[in-house]
């Protein structure tokens, strides 16, 4: 996976996530939207076969989108580890 930052301001981050699809982007968007510091988090894929996801994160007031993204990815990492432990117990 490679992340290409398209726009990076105090309150907005736009990035292309090369090599990914709806699976990662949808769950990441979900965790971002659960963060009270995030005004909105959206992504789009122009073409279902050849397009790459473009994600935009907009935060409220003095909150930084990169920090919100780090919190969301940490949460995803923790839940993935928990799911893995559950699977190993089967």
Buried (B, 14 or more C-beta within 10 A) or exposed (E): EEEEEEEEEEBBBBBBBEEBEEEBBEBBBEBBBEBEBBBEBBBEBEEEEEEBBBBBBBBEEEBBBEEBBEBBBEBBEEEEEEEEEEEEEE
